[in-house]
Amino acid sequence: RASVNPIVLELMGGYPQPVSGLQGKFSYQHCAAAALVDGAGHAAQFTDERVNDPIIAGVREVVVAVASDDILETEAFITIRLVDNTLLTCYVEHAAGTPRKSNVQIEF
């Protein structure tokens, strides 16, 4: 689950199950799933092959984002529930690609 500014859903919510690398770039579900599976969010994660990978597609199905006006456009609050119910949380102050962070590493 990601809590994000509403603009994120507006710009990246149109392709919950993308079928091409280009659509993957506009899918918050794919961005999150690829980052979890591959540990990265670079050009390699936005190829047709990675977008259609069955493992990434499966993870995409459980990715949820909730909009909140209290969250800045550049930040996100992320919670991941593992199979054993362990919760991992992370606060991202400046997302990758924003003016303050051209490259960012996120650790839980």
Backbone atoms as SQL, in Angstrom:
CREATE TABLE atoms (id INTEGER PRIMARY KEY, chain TEXT, resi INTEGER, resn TEXT, atom TEXT, x REAL, y REAL, z REAL);
INSERT INTO atoms VALUES
  (1, 'A', 1, 'ARG', 'N', 0.863, -1.177, 0.000),
  (2, 'A', 1, 'ARG', 'CA', 0.000, 0.000, 0.000),
  (3, 'A', 1, 'ARG', 'C', 0.898, 1.225, 0.000),
  (4, 'A', 2, 'ALA', 'N', 0.565, 2.157, -0.857),
  (5, 'A', 2, 'ALA', 'CA', 1.291, 3.420, -0.914),
  (6, 'A', 2, 'ALA', 'C', 0.299, 4.556, -0.700),
  (7, 'A', 3, 'SER', 'N', 0.632, 5.461, 0.185),
  (8, 'A', 3, 'SER', 'CA', -0.152, 6.681, 0.352),
  (9, 'A', 3, 'SER', 'C', 0.583, 7.770, -0.404),
  (10, 'A', 4, 'VAL', 'N', -0.117, 8.390, -1.355),
  (11, 'A', 4, 'VAL', 'CA', 0.517, 9.342, -2.264),
  (12, 'A', 4, 'VAL', 'C', -0.369, 10.560, -2.475),
  (13, 'A', 5, 'ASN', 'N', 0.207, 11.583, -3.059),
  (14, 'A', 5, 'ASN', 'CA', -0.547, 12.762, -3.451),
  (15, 'A', 5, 'ASN', 'C', -1.501, 12.376, -4.601),
  (16, 'A', 6, 'PRO', 'N', -2.686, 12.969, -4.676),
  (17, 'A', 6, 'PRO', 'CA', -3.634, 12.627, -5.742),
  (18, 'A', 6, 'PRO', 'C', -3.067, 12.749, -7.158),
  (19, 'A', 7, 'ILE', 'N', -2.103, 13.629, -7.378),
  (20, 'A', 7, 'ILE', 'CA', -1.529, 13.797, -8.717),
  (21, 'A', 7, 'ILE', 'C', -0.872, 12.508, -9.214),
  (22, 'A', 8, 'VAL', 'N', -0.350, 11.698, -8.283),
  (23, 'A', 8, 'VAL', 'CA', 0.280, 10.432, -8.670),
  (24, 'A', 8, 'VAL', 'C', -0.743, 9.512, -9.330),
  (25, 'A', 9, 'LEU', 'N', -1.918, 9.418, -8.738),
  (26, 'A', 9, 'LEU', 'CA', -2.954, 8.556, -9.317),
  (27, 'A', 9, 'LEU', 'C', -3.474, 9.128, -10.623),
  (28, 'A', 10, 'GLU', 'N', -3.524, 10.442, -10.700),
  (29, 'A', 10, 'GLU', 'CA', -3.983, 11.087, -11.933),
  (30, 'A', 10, 'GLU', 'C', -3.013, 10.812, -13.082),
  (31, 'A', 11, 'LEU', 'N', -1.718, 10.918, -12.809),
  (32, 'A', 11, 'LEU', 'CA', -0.714, 10.759, -13.864),
  (33, 'A', 11, 'LEU', 'C', -0.339, 9.305, -14.129),
  (34, 'A', 12, 'MET', 'N', -0.440, 8.447, -13.094),
  (35, 'A', 12, 'MET', 'CA', 0.091, 7.094, -13.224),
  (36, 'A', 12, 'MET', 'C', -0.930, 5.995, -12.945),
  (37, 'A', 13, 'GLY', 'N', -2.198, 6.322, -12.924),
  (38, 'A', 13, 'GLY', 'CA', -3.201, 5.321, -12.601),
  (39, 'A', 13, 'GLY', 'C', -3.938, 4.739, -13.783),
  (40, 'A', 14, 'GLY', 'N', -3.528, 5.074, -14.990),
  (41, 'A', 14, 'GLY', 'CA', -4.283, 4.665, -16.171),
  (42, 'A', 14, 'GLY', 'C', -4.005, 3.271, -16.687),
  (43, 'A', 15, 'TYR', 'N', -2.946, 2.642, -16.199),
  (44, 'A', 15, 'TYR', 'CA', -2.568, 1.323, -16.715),
  (45, 'A', 15, 'TYR', 'C', -2.290, 0.357, -15.570),
  (46, 'A', 16, 'PRO', 'N', -3.320, -0.114, -14.885),
  (47, 'A', 16, 'PRO', 'CA', -3.084, -1.026, -13.766),
  (48, 'A', 16, 'PRO', 'C', -2.426, -2.339, -14.197),
  (49, 'A', 17, 'GLN', 'N', -2.704, -2.787, -15.412),
  (50, 'A', 17, 'GLN', 'CA', -2.060, -3.987, -15.965),
  (51, 'A', 17, 'GLN', 'C', -1.505, -3.642, -17.351),
  (52, 'A', 18, 'PRO', 'N', -0.389, -2.942, -17.394),
  (53, 'A', 18, 'PRO', 'CA', 0.176, -2.519, -18.681),
  (54, 'A', 18, 'PRO', 'C', 0.596, -3.722, -19.529),
  (55, 'A', 19, 'VAL', 'N', 0.633, -3.516, -20.840),
  (56, 'A', 19, 'VAL', 'CA', 1.057, -4.579, -21.752),
  (57, 'A', 19, 'VAL', 'C', 2.307, -4.194, -22.540),
  (58, 'A', 20, 'SER', 'N', 2.778, -2.964, -22.359),
  (59, 'A', 20, 'SER', 'CA', 4.001, -2.531, -23.048),
  (60, 'A', 20, 'SER', 'C', 4.880, -1.765, -22.068),
  (61, 'A', 21, 'GLY', 'N', 6.140, -1.656, -22.418),
  (62, 'A', 21, 'GLY', 'CA', 7.060, -0.903, -21.579),
  (63, 'A', 21, 'GLY', 'C', 6.629, 0.539, -21.406),
  (64, 'A', 22, 'LEU', 'N', 6.123, 1.149, -22.460),
  (65, 'A', 22, 'LEU', 'CA', 5.658, 2.530, -22.379),
  (66, 'A', 22, 'LEU', 'C', 4.502, 2.656, -21.397),
  (67, 'A', 23, 'GLN', 'N', 3.535, 1.755, -21.463),
  (68, 'A', 23, 'GLN', 'CA', 2.431, 1.800, -20.502),
  (69, 'A', 23, 'GLN', 'C', 2.931, 1.589, -19.078),
  (70, 'A', 24, 'GLY', 'N', 3.954, 0.766, -18.920),
  (71, 'A', 24, 'GLY', 'CA', 4.530, 0.515, -17.592),
  (72, 'A', 24, 'GLY', 'C', 5.047, 1.772, -16.932),
  (73, 'A', 25, 'LYS', 'N', 5.533, 2.713, -17.729),
  (74, 'A', 25, 'LYS', 'CA', 6.036, 3.975, -17.188),
  (75, 'A', 25, 'LYS', 'C', 4.929, 4.829, -16.590),
  (76, 'A', 26, 'PHE', 'N', 3.684, 4.556, -16.973),
  (77, 'A', 26, 'PHE', 'CA', 2.542, 5.319, -16.479),
  (78, 'A', 26, 'PHE', 'C', 1.639, 4.467, -15.588),
  (79, 'A', 27, 'SER', 'N', 2.229, 3.471, -14.962),
  (80, 'A', 27, 'SER', 'CA', 1.501, 2.569, -14.075),
  (81, 'A', 27, 'SER', 'C', 2.190, 2.531, -12.717),
  (82, 'A', 28, 'TYR', 'N', 1.551, 3.142, -11.698),
  (83, 'A', 28, 'TYR', 'CA', 2.161, 3.077, -10.372),
  (84, 'A', 28, 'TYR', 'C', 2.232, 1.619, -9.905),
  (85, 'A', 29, 'GLN', 'N', 1.279, 0.798, -10.360),
  (86, 'A', 29, 'GLN', 'CA', 1.304, -0.610, -9.985),
  (87, 'A', 29, 'GLN', 'C', 2.564, -1.290, -10.523),
  (88, 'A', 30, 'HIS', 'N', 2.887, -1.001, -11.783),
  (89, 'A', 30, 'HIS', 'CA', 4.078, -1.621, -12.365),
  (90, 'A', 30, 'HIS', 'C', 5.349, -1.074, -11.721),
  (91, 'A', 31, 'CYS', 'N', 5.404, 0.219, -11.499),
  (92, 'A', 31, 'CYS', 'CA', 6.597, 0.806, -10.876),
  (93, 'A', 31, 'CYS', 'C', 6.876, 0.158, -9.526),
  (94, 'A', 32, 'ALA', 'N', 5.839, 0.005, -8.718),
  (95, 'A', 32, 'ALA', 'CA', 6.001, -0.599, -7.397),
  (96, 'A', 32, 'ALA', 'C', 6.376, -2.077, -7.512),
  (97, 'A', 33, 'ALA', 'N', 5.671, -2.808, -8.365),
  (98, 'A', 33, 'ALA', 'CA', 5.929, -4.238, -8.506),
  (99, 'A', 33, 'ALA', 'C', 7.332, -4.506, -9.032),
  (100, 'A', 34, 'ALA', 'N', 7.748, -3.763, -10.046),
  (101, 'A', 34, 'ALA', 'CA', 9.088, -3.954, -10.614),
  (102, 'A', 34, 'ALA', 'C', 10.164, -3.624, -9.584),
  (103, 'A', 35, 'ALA', 'N', 9.940, -2.574, -8.802),
  (104, 'A', 35, 'ALA', 'CA', 10.909, -2.215, -7.769),
  (105, 'A', 35, 'ALA', 'C', 11.016, -3.322, -6.722),
  (106, 'A', 36, 'LEU', 'N', 9.895, -3.916, -6.348),
  (107, 'A', 36, 'LEU', 'CA', 9.918, -4.995, -5.358),
  (108, 'A', 36, 'LEU', 'C', 10.579, -6.249, -5.903),
  (109, 'A', 37, 'VAL', 'N', 10.265, -6.615, -7.135),
  (110, 'A', 37, 'VAL', 'CA', 10.793, -7.847, -7.718),
  (111, 'A', 37, 'VAL', 'C', 12.250, -7.679, -8.146),
  (112, 'A', 38, 'ASP', 'N', 12.553, -6.588, -8.846),
  (113, 'A', 38, 'ASP', 'CA', 13.892, -6.391, -9.408),
  (114, 'A', 38, 'ASP', 'C', 14.819, -5.587, -8.504),
  (115, 'A', 39, 'GLY', 'N', 14.245, -4.882, -7.547),
  (116, 'A', 39, 'GLY', 'CA', 15.077, -4.036, -6.687),
  (117, 'A', 39, 'GLY', 'C', 15.542, -2.782, -7.393),
  (118, 'A', 40, 'ALA', 'N', 14.853, -2.395, -8.462),
  (119, 'A', 40, 'ALA', 'CA', 15.264, -1.224, -9.229),
  (120, 'A', 40, 'ALA', 'C', 14.081, -0.661, -10.002),
  (121, 'A', 41, 'GLY', 'N', 14.259, 0.545, -10.484),
  (122, 'A', 41, 'GLY', 'CA', 13.248, 1.196, -11.312),
  (123, 'A', 41, 'GLY', 'C', 13.916, 1.977, -12.422),
  (124, 'A', 42, 'HIS', 'N', 14.722, 1.281, -13.198),
  (125, 'A', 42, 'HIS', 'CA', 15.483, 1.917, -14.270),
  (126, 'A', 42, 'HIS', 'C', 14.905, 1.498, -15.625),
  (127, 'A', 43, 'ALA', 'N', 15.570, 1.836, -16.685),
  (128, 'A', 43, 'ALA', 'CA', 15.088, 1.530, -18.036),
  (129, 'A', 43, 'ALA', 'C', 14.809, 0.040, -18.225),
  (130, 'A', 44, 'ALA', 'N', 15.611, -0.816, -17.612),
  (131, 'A', 44, 'ALA', 'CA', 15.436, -2.262, -17.769),
  (132, 'A', 44, 'ALA', 'C', 14.092, -2.757, -17.240),
  (133, 'A', 45, 'GLN', 'N', 13.500, -2.048, -16.308),
  (134, 'A', 45, 'GLN', 'CA', 12.210, -2.455, -15.748),
  (135, 'A', 45, 'GLN', 'C', 11.032, -2.012, -16.621),
  (136, 'A', 46, 'PHE', 'N', 11.297, -1.247, -17.654),
  (137, 'A', 46, 'PHE', 'CA', 10.217, -0.720, -18.493),
  (138, 'A', 46, 'PHE', 'C', 10.307, -1.227, -19.923),
  (139, 'A', 47, 'THR', 'N', 10.779, -2.459, -20.064),
  (140, 'A', 47, 'THR', 'CA', 10.767, -3.118, -21.373),
  (141, 'A', 47, 'THR', 'C', 9.476, -3.927, -21.477),
  (142, 'A', 48, 'ASP', 'N', 9.099, -4.276, -22.688),
  (143, 'A', 48, 'ASP', 'CA', 7.918, -5.120, -22.869),
  (144, 'A', 48, 'ASP', 'C', 8.078, -6.439, -22.115),
  (145, 'A', 49, 'GLU', 'N', 9.296, -6.969, -22.125),
  (146, 'A', 49, 'GLU', 'CA', 9.561, -8.248, -21.449),
  (147, 'A', 49, 'GLU', 'C', 9.297, -8.150, -19.945),
  (148, 'A', 50, 'ARG', 'N', 9.808, -7.107, -19.284),
  (149, 'A', 50, 'ARG', 'CA', 9.622, -6.981, -17.830),
  (150, 'A', 50, 'ARG', 'C', 8.164, -6.673, -17.501),
  (151, 'A', 51, 'VAL', 'N', 7.507, -5.859, -18.319),
  (152, 'A', 51, 'VAL', 'CA', 6.098, -5.536, -18.070),
  (153, 'A', 51, 'VAL', 'C', 5.241, -6.797, -18.145),
  (154, 'A', 52, 'ASN', 'N', 5.612, -7.733, -19.014),
  (155, 'A', 52, 'ASN', 'CA', 4.825, -8.950, -19.191),
  (156, 'A', 52, 'ASN', 'C', 5.349, -10.134, -18.395),
  (157, 'A', 53, 'ASP', 'N', 6.318, -9.916, -17.532),
  (158, 'A', 53, 'ASP', 'CA', 6.833, -10.977, -16.680),
  (159, 'A', 53, 'ASP', 'C', 5.727, -11.434, -15.724),
  (160, 'A', 54, 'PRO', 'N', 5.464, -12.740, -15.638),
  (161, 'A', 54, 'PRO', 'CA', 4.358, -13.214, -14.807),
  (162, 'A', 54, 'PRO', 'C', 4.529, -12.926, -13.314),
  (163, 'A', 55, 'ILE', 'N', 5.749, -12.901, -12.825),
  (164, 'A', 55, 'ILE', 'CA', 5.962, -12.598, -11.401),
  (165, 'A', 55, 'ILE', 'C', 5.629, -11.138, -11.124),
  (166, 'A', 56, 'ILE', 'N', 6.136, -10.232, -11.957),
  (167, 'A', 56, 'ILE', 'CA', 5.832, -8.804, -11.777),
  (168, 'A', 56, 'ILE', 'C', 4.336, -8.570, -11.944),
  (169, 'A', 57, 'ALA', 'N', 3.726, -9.211, -12.930),
  (170, 'A', 57, 'ALA', 'CA', 2.278, -9.047, -13.148),
  (171, 'A', 57, 'ALA', 'C', 1.491, -9.506, -11.930),
  (172, 'A', 58, 'GLY', 'N', 1.931, -10.577, -11.297),
  (173, 'A', 58, 'GLY', 'CA', 1.255, -11.060, -10.096),
  (174, 'A', 58, 'GLY', 'C', 1.369, -10.088, -8.935),
  (175, 'A', 59, 'VAL', 'N', 2.535, -9.508, -8.768),
  (176, 'A', 59, 'VAL', 'CA', 2.728, -8.525, -7.695),
  (177, 'A', 59, 'VAL', 'C', 1.895, -7.276, -7.983),
  (178, 'A', 60, 'ARG', 'N', 1.827, -6.868, -9.244),
  (179, 'A', 60, 'ARG', 'CA', 1.017, -5.691, -9.608),
  (180, 'A', 60, 'ARG', 'C', -0.417, -5.811, -9.131),
  (181, 'A', 61, 'GLU', 'N', -0.951, -7.025, -9.140),
  (182, 'A', 61, 'GLU', 'CA', -2.350, -7.245, -8.770),
  (183, 'A', 61, 'GLU', 'C', -2.647, -6.893, -7.315),
  (184, 'A', 62, 'VAL', 'N', -1.630, -6.859, -6.466),
  (185, 'A', 62, 'VAL', 'CA', -1.869, -6.569, -5.046),
  (186, 'A', 62, 'VAL', 'C', -1.366, -5.185, -4.641),
  (187, 'A', 63, 'VAL', 'N', -0.864, -4.418, -5.596),
  (188, 'A', 63, 'VAL', 'CA', -0.394, -3.063, -5.305),
  (189, 'A', 63, 'VAL', 'C', -1.597, -2.128, -5.201),
  (190, 'A', 64, 'VAL', 'N', -1.646, -1.387, -4.111),
  (191, 'A', 64, 'VAL', 'CA', -2.745, -0.446, -3.867),
  (192, 'A', 64, 'VAL', 'C', -2.150, 0.908, -3.515),
  (193, 'A', 65, 'ALA', 'N', -2.722, 1.955, -4.063),
  (194, 'A', 65, 'ALA', 'CA', -2.317, 3.316, -3.697),
  (195, 'A', 65, 'ALA', 'C', -3.545, 4.086, -3.240),
  (196, 'A', 66, 'VAL', 'N', -3.358, 4.893, -2.218),
  (197, 'A', 66, 'VAL', 'CA', -4.436, 5.717, -1.683),
  (198, 'A', 66, 'VAL', 'C', -4.000, 7.168, -1.763),
  (199, 'A', 67, 'ALA', 'N', -4.880, 8.020, -2.259),
  (200, 'A', 67, 'ALA', 'CA', -4.568, 9.437, -2.419),
  (201, 'A', 67, 'ALA', 'C', -4.870, 10.209, -1.139),
  (202, 'A', 68, 'SER', 'N', -3.980, 11.159, -0.845),
  (203, 'A', 68, 'SER', 'CA', -4.191, 12.044, 0.299),
  (204, 'A', 68, 'SER', 'C', -3.654, 13.428, -0.034),
  (205, 'A', 69, 'ASP', 'N', -4.491, 14.438, 0.156),
  (206, 'A', 69, 'ASP', 'CA', -4.055, 15.817, -0.077),
  (207, 'A', 69, 'ASP', 'C', -3.011, 16.265, 0.935),
  (208, 'A', 70, 'ASP', 'N', -2.845, 15.515, 2.017),
  (209, 'A', 70, 'ASP', 'CA', -1.865, 15.861, 3.045),
  (210, 'A', 70, 'ASP', 'C', -0.448, 15.455, 2.665),
  (211, 'A', 71, 'ILE', 'N', -0.305, 14.726, 1.571),
  (212, 'A', 71, 'ILE', 'CA', 1.009, 14.252, 1.132),
  (213, 'A', 71, 'ILE', 'C', 1.480, 15.110, -0.029),
  (214, 'A', 72, 'LEU', 'N', 2.729, 15.547, 0.037),
  (215, 'A', 72, 'LEU', 'CA', 3.301, 16.364, -1.032),
  (216, 'A', 72, 'LEU', 'C', 3.439, 15.555, -2.319),
  (217, 'A', 73, 'GLU', 'N', 3.518, 16.251, -3.442),
  (218, 'A', 73, 'GLU', 'CA', 3.630, 15.588, -4.748),
  (219, 'A', 73, 'GLU', 'C', 4.867, 14.718, -4.870),
  (220, 'A', 74, 'THR', 'N', 5.911, 15.026, -4.123),
  (221, 'A', 74, 'THR', 'CA', 7.181, 14.313, -4.254),
  (222, 'A', 74, 'THR', 'C', 7.356, 13.192, -3.245),
  (223, 'A', 75, 'GLU', 'N', 6.426, 13.023, -2.309),
  (224, 'A', 75, 'GLU', 'CA', 6.640, 12.049, -1.249),
  (225, 'A', 75, 'GLU', 'C', 5.631, 10.903, -1.289),
  (226, 'A', 76, 'ALA', 'N', 5.948, 9.858, -0.550),
  (227, 'A', 76, 'ALA', 'CA', 5.058, 8.698, -0.437),
  (228, 'A', 76, 'ALA', 'C', 5.329, 7.998, 0.886),
  (229, 'A', 77, 'PHE', 'N', 4.308, 7.365, 1.395),
  (230, 'A', 77, 'PHE', 'CA', 4.418, 6.499, 2.567),
  (231, 'A', 77, 'PHE', 'C', 4.076, 5.095, 2.078),
  (232, 'A', 78, 'ILE', 'N', 4.991, 4.155, 2.271),
  (233, 'A', 78, 'ILE', 'CA', 4.826, 2.818, 1.717),
  (234, 'A', 78, 'ILE', 'C', 4.790, 1.792, 2.848),
  (235, 'A', 79, 'THR', 'N', 3.832, 0.881, 2.758),
  (236, 'A', 79, 'THR', 'CA', 3.735, -0.227, 3.698),
  (237, 'A', 79, 'THR', 'C', 3.603, -1.515, 2.899),
  (238, 'A', 80, 'ILE', 'N', 4.420, -2.490, 3.246),
  (239, 'A', 80, 'ILE', 'CA', 4.362, -3.796, 2.587),
  (240, 'A', 80, 'ILE', 'C', 4.099, -4.842, 3.659),
  (241, 'A', 81, 'ARG', 'N', 3.063, -5.653, 3.434),
  (242, 'A', 81, 'ARG', 'CA', 2.755, -6.758, 4.341),
  (243, 'A', 81, 'ARG', 'C', 3.265, -8.042, 3.699),
  (244, 'A', 82, 'LEU', 'N', 4.173, -8.709, 4.396),
  (245, 'A', 82, 'LEU', 'CA', 4.722, -9.965, 3.900),
  (246, 'A', 82, 'LEU', 'C', 3.760, -11.118, 4.191),
  (247, 'A', 83, 'VAL', 'N', 4.029, -12.258, 3.605),
  (248, 'A', 83, 'VAL', 'CA', 3.176, -13.429, 3.775),
  (249, 'A', 83, 'VAL', 'C', 3.022, -13.794, 5.252),
  (250, 'A', 84, 'ASP', 'N', 4.076, -13.595, 6.045),
  (251, 'A', 84, 'ASP', 'CA', 4.003, -13.934, 7.475),
  (252, 'A', 84, 'ASP', 'C', 3.413, -12.794, 8.318),
  (253, 'A', 85, 'ASN', 'N', 2.828, -11.796, 7.647),
  (254, 'A', 85, 'ASN', 'CA', 2.202, -10.621, 8.274),
  (255, 'A', 85, 'ASN', 'C', 3.186, -9.604, 8.837),
  (256, 'A', 86, 'THR', 'N', 4.460, -9.775, 8.579),
  (257, 'A', 86, 'THR', 'CA', 5.443, -8.754, 8.942),
  (258, 'A', 86, 'THR', 'C', 5.161, -7.507, 8.117),
  (259, 'A', 87, 'LEU', 'N', 5.199, -6.340, 8.765),
  (260, 'A', 87, 'LEU', 'CA', 5.001, -5.078, 8.058),
  (261, 'A', 87, 'LEU', 'C', 6.329, -4.373, 7.866),
  (262, 'A', 88, 'LEU', 'N', 6.596, -3.953, 6.640),
  (263, 'A', 88, 'LEU', 'CA', 7.757, -3.130, 6.315),
  (264, 'A', 88, 'LEU', 'C', 7.222, -1.757, 5.933),
  (265, 'A', 89, 'THR', 'N', 7.803, -0.711, 6.469),
  (266, 'A', 89, 'THR', 'CA', 7.341, 0.639, 6.143),
  (267, 'A', 89, 'THR', 'C', 8.506, 1.497, 5.682),
  (268, 'A', 90, 'CYS', 'N', 8.175, 2.469, 4.867),
  (269, 'A', 90, 'CYS', 'CA', 9.194, 3.367, 4.337),
  (270, 'A', 90, 'CYS', 'C', 8.550, 4.708, 4.011),
  (271, 'A', 91, 'TYR', 'N', 9.249, 5.771, 4.336),
  (272, 'A', 91, 'TYR', 'CA', 8.819, 7.113, 3.966),
  (273, 'A', 91, 'TYR', 'C', 9.781, 7.621, 2.901),
  (274, 'A', 92, 'VAL', 'N', 9.232, 8.048, 1.768),
  (275, 'A', 92, 'VAL', 'CA', 10.038, 8.603, 0.677),
  (276, 'A', 92, 'VAL', 'C', 9.747, 10.096, 0.626),
  (277, 'A', 93, 'GLU', 'N', 10.740, 10.898, 0.991),
  (278, 'A', 93, 'GLU', 'CA', 10.542, 12.345, 1.012),
  (279, 'A', 93, 'GLU', 'C', 10.568, 12.944, -0.386),
  (280, 'A', 94, 'HIS', 'N', 11.514, 12.478, -1.194),
  (281, 'A', 94, 'HIS', 'CA', 11.653, 12.993, -2.560),
  (282, 'A', 94, 'HIS', 'C', 11.821, 11.804, -3.500),
  (283, 'A', 95, 'ALA', 'N', 10.802, 11.516, -4.274),
  (284, 'A', 95, 'ALA', 'CA', 10.833, 10.370, -5.179),
  (285, 'A', 95, 'ALA', 'C', 11.882, 10.551, -6.272),
  (286, 'A', 96, 'ALA', 'N', 12.362, 9.441, -6.796),
  (287, 'A', 96, 'ALA', 'CA', 13.313, 9.474, -7.903),
  (288, 'A', 96, 'ALA', 'C', 12.703, 10.232, -9.069),
  (289, 'A', 97, 'GLY', 'N', 13.522, 11.041, -9.712),
  (290, 'A', 97, 'GLY', 'CA', 13.055, 11.807, -10.858),
  (291, 'A', 97, 'GLY', 'C', 12.498, 13.173, -10.514),
  (292, 'A', 98, 'THR', 'N', 12.335, 13.450, -9.228),
  (293, 'A', 98, 'THR', 'CA', 11.886, 14.776, -8.826),
  (294, 'A', 98, 'THR', 'C', 13.101, 15.692, -8.752),
  (295, 'A', 99, 'PRO', 'N', 12.903, 16.993, -8.776),
  (296, 'A', 99, 'PRO', 'CA', 14.050, 17.909, -8.800),
  (297, 'A', 99, 'PRO', 'C', 15.060, 17.695, -7.670),
  (298, 'A', 100, 'ARG', 'N', 14.605, 17.274, -6.497),
  (299, 'A', 100, 'ARG', 'CA', 15.512, 17.096, -5.361),
  (300, 'A', 100, 'ARG', 'C', 16.255, 15.770, -5.398),
  (301, 'A', 101, 'LYS', 'N', 15.750, 14.816, -6.185),
  (302, 'A', 101, 'LYS', 'CA', 16.372, 13.488, -6.244),
  (303, 'A', 101, 'LYS', 'C', 16.346, 12.954, -7.673),
  (304, 'A', 102, 'SER', 'N', 17.464, 13.028, -8.351),
  (305, 'A', 102, 'SER', 'CA', 17.495, 12.464, -9.698),
  (306, 'A', 102, 'SER', 'C', 17.734, 10.959, -9.642),
  (307, 'A', 103, 'ASN', 'N', 18.269, 10.465, -8.528),
  (308, 'A', 103, 'ASN', 'CA', 18.515, 9.047, -8.347),
  (309, 'A', 103, 'ASN', 'C', 18.393, 8.757, -6.857),
  (310, 'A', 104, 'VAL', 'N', 17.552, 7.798, -6.495),
  (311, 'A', 104, 'VAL', 'CA', 17.319, 7.534, -5.084),
  (312, 'A', 104, 'VAL', 'C', 17.314, 6.026, -4.823),
  (313, 'A', 105, 'GLN', 'N', 17.838, 5.626, -3.683),
  (314, 'A', 105, 'GLN', 'CA', 17.796, 4.237, -3.248),
  (315, 'A', 105, 'GLN', 'C', 16.868, 4.183, -2.039),
  (316, 'A', 106, 'ILE', 'N', 15.922, 3.269, -2.047),
  (317, 'A', 106, 'ILE', 'CA', 14.979, 3.127, -0.946),
  (318, 'A', 106, 'ILE', 'C', 15.297, 1.833, -0.219),
  (319, 'A', 107, 'GLU', 'N', 15.409, 1.906, 1.087),
  (320, 'A', 107, 'GLU', 'CA', 15.648, 0.723, 1.896),
  (321, 'A', 107, 'GLU', 'C', 14.577, 0.615, 2.956),
  (322, 'A', 108, 'PHE', 'N', 14.142, -0.608, 3.221),
  (323, 'A', 108, 'PHE', 'CA', 13.152, -0.874, 4.259),
  (324, 'A', 108, 'PHE', 'C', 13.841, -1.383, 5.487);
